[in-house]
Amino acid sequence: MSTLKMPASLPDPIINENAKIVLKRRYQRKDADGIVYESVKELFWRVASAIAEEEAKYDGSSYKPAKLAREFYDLMTTYRFLPNSPTLMNAGTDIGQLAACFVLPVADDIEGIFDAVKHAAMIHKSGGGTGFSFSRLRAKDSVVGSTGGVASGPLSFLKIFNCATEQIKQGGTRRGANMGILRVDHPDVMDFIKAKERDGELNNFNLSIGLTEQFMRAVEKKEDYDLVAPNSGEVVGQLNAREVFNILVNKAWESGDPGIVFLDRINRDNPTPKLGEIESTNPCGEQPLLPYEACNLGSINLGKCYLKGKNGHDSEIDWEELKRIVHLSVRFLDNVIDASVYPLDQITEMVGKNRKIGLGVMGWADLLYQLKISYNSQTAVDLAERVMKFVRDESRSASKLLAKERGEFPAYPESVFGEANLGPYRNATTTTIAPTGTLSIIAGCSSGVEPLFALSFVRNVMDNDKLVETNPFFEAAVKDADAYSAKLMEEIAKVGTIKKMDHLPEELRRVFVTAMDIEPIWHLKMQAAFQKFTDNAVSKTVNLPNSATKEEIWDIYWKAYEFGCKGVTVYRDGSKISQVLCTGDDKKKKEEAKEGASVVKDRPDVIYGFTQKIDTGLGVLFLTVNEMNGKPFEVFATIGKSGGSITAKAEAIGRLVSLALRSGVEVREIVKQLKGIGGENPKFMKKKLVKSIPDAIAFVFESRYLQGDHVDVDVASLNKELCPECGEPLVFEEGCHICKSCAFTKCG
């Protein structure tokens, strides 16, 4: 806990409505009963003071802790910079674990495997996300020398890791997230590529295939490549590289999984190769790390670095302000390393050797809007390179200054920096472009280096009220063009874009583009531009329309390799198998009830029926359907133990379906309402994807009572996965499904 007293003159932060919800739910401290007792001002002072107090450890510091705490507070509460979520949650608390990204080794023995499971649980509990390479594990059916048995392979252990993660709640506020990587030359690579097409079991993992340059050359030449047993180094088979690459493309087209990372390129940028080879990344892929390494992240809001032109001069970036923010942010992140209490001694040791930090950016789309530059333009790509080069150069300059005050990172003599005589530096890396889904909601800015997903959207607020929210720079531009009206904003909220609104000025439509307006190549060019001057990697999604072809994805994957990206994530709109009917304004409106009250039939004392067992992603559902005259009359849905939340929901659905049946509602109408409703954990059952409890009931009704007369649902609206917390559509950006309404994220 910090001993620095909060100044009486400290201003209250200005908070947007979304931020109030997010901060209360995830960051403000709560008592044993879950009651918030910490104000937003106290939250930011808790973080600022705890991180600033680390300054007292260094005699050569140019700051006094009290003065630095005030500067850190102002930096965060003006939303010019925000640290990663574990720092906001845990700084100045007894937990004290402040890093977001970890990579753990998975050794080829039972002790090592389950040590990794245990260590991952400890990290998830403290608020971090974990990455693993399963490439060291011997292939399935390989002989295990110590027992004479056969190995079960990486995929079987991946499922154990996933199951363990399901039980851990990160710091009480974040679900555990993982990255699983397998080298393309591992004998089990084909099983790994297809892992997520079965059962829906790996819901706590992002998966990526580690591609080598040798493999990519074989793809280009349509040649075979070797599969190598990791335990012996022997070649045990071959596959055709072009065929494997095509399968990766097909899987990306179908569902976006798995992604790809370029291992050789990542290791060329490994600043301390003498300490080991980089095998894996954190869950969203932007932070490659050595085994047992961790990294804390933070993001600068570029939208706050806009300098409006005066006296006829053009608007531009405020480079002096950006420099000030970079230097202060690097000092903040370096202090976080000292303030953090890591969950394992091995991690404390590795972090102490390399002192990696990852300073990134957010608000890029907002900055482009203010500068009136279209995201999908060479001007924007060129500016991205210029901005990120400036951030990288200044962050390294700040790291050099810290090295003079505090000393270089201990592994510096063993690093490529030491060999090239470029230092000394305080930190082995300084820049990473990480996902900023939650941080950008707090800051009220666009996410990372992504384009805006929608210019205007409808957000559900309390008591089912709906609020139209509009990007402030777009709203100001529309008003300047004398085109603003509340009706227009509502119209835009339904579609999110103005691309086809010819009645609006062409200049507006040129500048204010959104993710789905942009040709895929511009997404990739933007990622490559930022990657060029980023030490680690860039979290970015190449968004594609539902109509995108496999050939287009093939081209994106190949160009990502040619452009120098360290990995790539594509997402074709509507491709996830778990996607469900959208509940926003674009959802097909429910039919209005007919006038007059329906007559509910009385239940007889004795009634007969059947019970059907159905496997769902939430457990085994026992569905009892009682009949009258060969038609369903009532339904009882039982799942889980009595008193559980899922059990209560199943009972409620059964009661409502029963009421509808006893009121004379036709089976077909019930099926139309229930079919296709999805949840977090869809599951295949006898070649049928059971998306949820309602979907399971619809399946039974349709197959038994409609004699195969298929009920169609509105396929056009099956293009959004819904947030399990608030029901709003999820969007896929920065490599993860996130909710713009309540800040839920599947990646922790």
Buried (B, 14 or more C-beta within 10 A) or exposed (E): EBEBEBEEEBEEBEBBEBBEBBBBBBBBBBEEEEEBEBBBBBBBBBBBBBBBBBBEEBEEBEBEBBEBBBBBBBBBBBBBBBBBBBBBBBBBBEBBBBBBBBBBBBEBBEEEBBBBBEBBBBBBBBBBBBBBBBBBBBBBEBEBEEEEEEBBBBBEBBBBBBEBBBEBEBBEBBBBBBBBBBBBBBBBBBBBBBBBEEBBBBBBBBBBBBBBEBBBEBBEEEEBBBBBBBBEEEEEEEBBBBEBBBBBBBBBBBBBBBBBBBBEBBBEBBBBBEBBEBBBBBBBBBBBBBBBBBBBBBBBBBBBBBBEEEEEEEEEBBBEBBBBBBBBBBBBBBBBBBBBBBBBEBBBEBBBBBBBBBBBBBBBBBBBBBBBBBBBBEEBBEBBBBBBBBBBBBBBBBBBBBBEBBBBBEBBEBBBBBEEEEBBBBBBBBBBBBBBBBBBBBBBBBBBBBBBBBBBBBBBBEEEEEEBBBBBBBBBBBEEEEBBEEEBBBBBBBBBBBBEBEEBBEEBBEBBBBBBBBEBBBBBBBBBBBBBBBBBBBBBBBBBEEEBEBEBBBBBBBBBBEBEBBBBBBBBBBBBBBBBBBBBBBEEEEEEEEEEEEEEEEEEEEEEBEEBEBBBBBBEBEBBBBBBEEEBBBBBBBBBEEEEEBBEBBBEBBBBBBBBBBEEBEBBEBBBBBBBBBBBBBBBBEEBBBBBBBBBBBBBBBEBBEEEEEBEBEEEBBBBBBBBEBBBBBBBBBBBBBBBBBBBBBBB
